Each structure stands twice: as structure tokens, then as C-alpha cells.
Amino acid sequence: MDTSDTTPLPDPTPAARAVTRLLGAIGDERLGDPTPCPEYAVRELLAHIDGLSLAFRDAARKDLGPTTDTNPGAALPVLDDGWRARIPARLDELAEAWRRPEAWEGMTRAGGVDLPAAVAGRVALNELVIHGWDLARATGQEYDPGEASAAVSYEIVRPTDDDSLREGIFGPPVAVPDDASLLDRVVGLSGRRPDWRPGD
């Protein structure tokens, strides 16, 4: 009997492209605007997306080193010049790296934490979904990472008996209406208000 798992691997491409689509509308005058992440203005959020794209690309490649060893919460990220070209390129590279089946095999490292590659890939996708939403809300743009991406995020953020992945990453869940979209439920479970607007 064939017991192999035929479940398709998550594809980060739609979420990566959804984030990339947001970047072109962000003028320099928006870089100091607030975001749903209280400690980040838009510039720090962009820097975080820049860094996580590089780190999770290397995690997929098992290219372990400074990019995968650094705790992203150790200091506020700094947005370097050239981000408008660099972030889309890194997002493309991240998506390409995780489209390879071997990326999901064995162990890898991200944020200084060793974890199964199958978990790291889903965490990477969740980071894109959540922080893409953060960026869209902060800059007043529409955002749709795709239902499949939101479903992967839901599995990461939903409360379980083992909430080790949530600890230190997500705030207390925020209640949302029963008829809320899957993305709004993900956002609420991550500790964000789906109705957040700048100035809140």
C-alpha cells in the first residue's frame, strides 16, 4: 500500500507577489507612517520584510549562517537604500526556493531557531501573509494573498495544545465576527484588529 503523502506543498508565490504589488505605491513620504505593529513604522516594516525574505530564502536552501542565525527581534531593522528593487527580487528568490520539494525536507534554521523545514516553509508563508496585511493597512491599499496562503497562515496562528510557535510572536487573539473572512480570522488570531486604520 502506498502511504506517501500526496498533499501539495504550500506555494508562497501568490503571497510574495501580493506583497510586491504593494511596494510601488509607497512613496518616501509614507516611510514614517504607523503600522499595525506598534514598534514599526512603514520603514521598519519594509526592512523586516526585506530581512525575512533573505533569511527564509536561505533557510529553504539550507544555506545556514548569519542570515538564518539572527533573531529578528534583537534590534529594530534598518531599511537600506535600494529597497525598491531589492525587496521584490528577494521575494521572488524566496518563492522560487520554497517551490523546490527538497526545501521542505529535513531540518533548517530561521531566526536562530532550528526547526523542521516543513514548519519553516509554512512560517515563511505566514510571515508574508501577516506582514503583507500590515503593509497594506499602513499604506491604504487592497490586499489579497490568496485563500490557500491564508489557510496555511490559519494553521500557524490558530490556538492549539502546543502554542510554542505562538510564544513571543503573536499577541493575544482579537475576536472577529462569525462571518469574518479567513484572512480577517488569521489577522485576529495573530493579535491584530482587522479593522485597524492609521491613527488607531
C-alpha positions in Angstrom: 0.0 0.0 0.0 1.3 3.4 -0.9 1.4 5.6 2.2 3.3 8.5 0.7 1.8 12.0 1.4 0.4 13.4 -1.8 -0.8 16.7 -0.3 0.5 19.6 -2.4 3.2 21.6 -0.7 2.3 25.2 0.1 3.3 27.7 -2.6 4.5 31.1 -1.3 4.4 32.7 -4.8 0.9 34.3 -4.5 1.7 35.8 -1.2 5.1 37.0 -2.3 3.6 38.6 -5.4 0.8 40.2 -3.3 3.5 41.9 -1.1 5.5 43.0 -4.2 2.4 44.7 -5.6 2.1 46.9 -2.6 5.6 48.3 -2.9 5.2 50.5 -6.0 2.6 52.7 -4.3 4.7 53.5 -1.2 6.3 56.9 -1.6 9.1 58.2 0.6 6.6 60.4 2.5 4.9 57.2 3.8 8.0 55.7 5.4 7.4 57.2 8.8 3.7 56.3 8.9 2.4 53.9 11.6 1.7 50.3 11.1 -0.3 47.7 13.0 3.0 46.6 14.5 3.3 49.2 17.3 7.1 49.2 17.3 7.4 49.5 13.5 6.8 52.5 11.2 6.5 51.6 7.5 10.3 51.9 7.0 10.9 49.3 9.8 8.2 47.0 8.4 9.8 47.2 5.0 13.2 46.4 6.5 11.7 43.4 8.3 10.1 42.1 5.1 13.5 42.6 3.4 15.3 40.7 6.1 12.8 37.8 6.5 12.8 37.3 2.7 16.5 36.8 2.7 16.5 34.6 5.8 13.8 32.3 4.7 15.2 32.1 1.2 18.5 30.8 2.8 16.5 28.6 5.1 14.9 26.9 2.1 18.3 26.5 0.5 19.8 25.1 3.8 22.4 27.9 3.4 22.7 28.4 7.1 24.7 31.3 8.5 24.3 34.9 9.6 21.0 35.4 7.7 19.4 32.4 9.4 21.0 32.8 12.8 19.9 36.3 13.6 17.0 36.9 16.0 14.8 39.4 14.1 13.6 40.8 17.4 17.1 41.7 18.7 17.0 45.2 17.3 14.8 47.4 15.1 15.5 46.6 11.5 17.1 49.4 9.3 15.9 50.0 5.8 18.8 50.3 3.5 18.9 52.2 0.2 17.9 50.3 -2.9 15.0 48.6 -1.2 12.5 49.2 -4.0 14.5 46.9 -6.3 16.0 44.6 -3.7 12.8 43.5 -1.8 10.9 42.3 -4.9 14.0 40.4 -6.0 14.3 38.7 -2.6 10.6 37.9 -2.5 11.0 36.2 -5.9 14.0 34.3 -4.7 12.2 33.2 -1.5 9.2 31.9 -3.5 11.5 30.1 -6.0 13.5 28.5 -3.2 10.4 27.1 -1.5 8.9 25.8 -4.7 11.6 23.1 -4.7 10.4 19.9 -3.0 13.8 19.4 -1.3 13.4 22.7 0.5 10.7 21.1 2.7 12.8 18.1 3.7 15.0 17.6 6.8 15.9 20.4 9.2 16.8 24.0 8.7 17.2 27.2 10.7 15.4 30.6 10.8 15.7 33.4 13.3 18.4 31.4 15.2 15.9 28.5 15.8 16.4 25.0 14.4 13.2 23.6 13.1 11.8 21.1 10.6 12.0 22.6 7.1 8.3 21.7 6.6 7.5 24.0 9.5 9.9 26.7 8.4 8.3 26.9 5.0 4.8 27.4 6.5 6.2 30.0 8.9 7.8 31.9 6.0 4.4 31.9 4.2 2.7 33.1 7.3 5.2 35.9 7.7 4.4 37.1 4.1 0.6 36.9 4.7 0.6 38.8 8.0 3.2 41.4 7.2 1.8 42.0 3.8 -1.5 42.7 5.5 0.3 45.1 7.9 1.9 46.9 5.0 -1.4 47.2 3.1 -3.2 48.6 6.0 -0.5 51.1 6.8 -0.4 52.4 3.3 -4.2 52.2 2.5 -4.0 49.5 -0.2 -6.1 46.5 -1.1 -4.5 43.1 -0.3 -5.3 39.6 -1.2 -2.6 36.9 -0.6 -4.9 34.2 -1.8 -7.2 31.8 0.0 -4.6 29.0 0.0 -2.0 31.2 1.6 -4.5 32.4 4.3 -5.3 28.7 5.0 -1.7 27.9 5.7 -1.4 31.0 7.9 -4.5 29.9 9.8 -2.9 26.6 10.7 0.1 28.6 12.1 -1.8 31.1 14.2 -4.7 29.1 15.4 -4.6 28.1 19.1 -3.5 24.5 19.8 -2.5 22.4 22.7 1.1 23.3 21.8 1.4 27.0 21.3 5.2 27.1 21.2 5.1 28.7 17.7 2.9 31.5 19.0 5.0 32.4 22.1 6.8 35.7 21.6 5.5 36.1 18.1 1.7 36.8 18.3 -0.3 38.9 20.7 -3.5 37.7 22.4 -6.1 36.8 19.8 -8.6 39.5 18.8 -12.2 38.4 18.4 -13.7 38.8 14.9 -17.3 38.4 13.7 -18.6 34.9 13.0 -18.9 35.7 9.3 -15.3 37.2 9.0 -13.2 36.3 6.1 -10.5 33.7 6.5 -7.8 36.4 6.2 -9.6 38.5 8.9 -9.7 35.5 11.2 -5.9 35.0 10.6 -5.3 38.6 11.4 -7.4 38.4 14.6 -5.6 35.3 15.7 -2.3 37.0 15.2 -3.3 39.6 17.7 -4.3 42.3 15.3 -7.5 44.2 14.8 -8.8 43.5 11.2 -10.4 47.0 11.2 -7.1 48.7 12.1 -6.5 52.0 10.4 -3.6 54.6 10.7 -4.3 56.7 13.7 -5.9 54.0 15.8 
